[in-house]
């Protein structure tokens, strides 16, 4: 059995973070973007490609933060925090139902508005909480 590398990235621009909803998510849930690394790609190239393909945003300085094994489907999630160079969104509607820029102070209040954050045990939640707290 093998492990496939996947990148997961918290894209930010100043004090805003990009959160998106994928069609396969549970109702009301949003998260950061993620995708698999393609053969011949560096991790940084995969981050830039996935972000541009899914939401049309150009990024810079993809900083590696942490990783998390994801047993099913057998992947290793590699967490990055890139900065957005552009902020206009052009969504790939097969991958992303909607996306939005959210101010860091508003992220903790999203569940009160019926918008659910990733599970606490996930690297997506780790990235969000640490970015909102100013640790990354």
N, C-alpha and C positions, 0 to 999 in steps of 0.2 A: 504494500500500500504506500502511496506517496502523498506528500503534502504540496498543495498548490499555493504559491504566494499571491496574496491579494493586498491591495492598498486601501486604506480608509483614511479620509482626509477631512479635517475641519478647516474650511476655507474662511478666512476672515478679511475684512477690509475696515480699517480703523477699529471702531468699537462694535462692529456688526459681524455676525456669523451667518453663513449660508446653511439653512436647513431645508430639507427636501422630503417629499413623500414619493415612495415607489409603489407601484400597483400591488406588489406582493406583501406590503406591510399590513399589520393589524390596523383596523379602523382607527382613525384619528392620530396615528403615529407619524412622527417626522424623525429624521436623523441626518447625519452628515453623509457625504457621498462615499461610495466604495466601488471597487471593481478589481477584476483579476489582472495580473501582470501577463503580458503577451510574450511569447518567445522572442529573444533578442532585444528586449527592452530593459532599461535600468528601472529601478524603483521610481526615481524622480521623473523619468519619461512617462511611466505608467500613470503617475499622479496627474501630470499635466494633460495627458491624453484623455483620461477618464473625466476629468473636470470639464474639459472643453467639449467632449462628445455629449456629456449628459446635460450640461447647463450653458454652454457657450461662453464660459468665463476663462480668461487667460490668467495664469498664476505666476508667481515668482517666489523664490526662496522656500522650497518645500523642505521644512525641517522635520527630521525623523524624531519621534517622541517615545513610542513604546510599541510592543507587539502583544498579540493575544492569539493562542491557538483556538481554532474554531473546528471542533471535531467533525461536524457535518456541514458542508460536504468535504471535509478533509483539507482545510486551508489554514494558512497562517496569516492573520491580519496584521499588517504593518502600518502603524499609525503615523500620519504626517500632519503638519500644520503649515500649509502654504498661505501666502498673502495673495489676495486678488489684485491683479493689475487692472482688470475691467470689472464692472458690476452689472451691466445689462445682462439679462437672462434670456437665453434662447434654448428652450427645453426640448430634449429628445422625449417625445410623448410616450414612446414605448417603455422607456426606462424611468421617467419622472412624471408624476401626475401634476405636481406643483412644487415650487421652490420659493423661498422668501428670505430676505435679509432681516435678521432679528438683532436688536441691540442687546449687548451682553447683560444689561440690567433686567431685561424682559424675559430672558430664557427661563429662569426659575419659576416665573408666573404662568408659563404656557399651559400647564395642566389645568389651572383654574379656568382657562378659556376653552377647554376641551381638546387641547393639542397635547398628545402624549409624547414624552421623551423616550429615548432608548432605555432598555432595562439597565438597572444599576450595575449589573455584573459585566456589562459590555464595554469594549474599548471605546465605542462611540460615546457612551455616557462619561467615561473617564476623560476623554478629550474635551468634551463639552464642559464638564464641571471644572477641570483644571484651567481651561482657557477663560471661563467666566470669572474664576477667582484670581486671574492674573499670574498663574504659575507657569503657563506656557504661552 
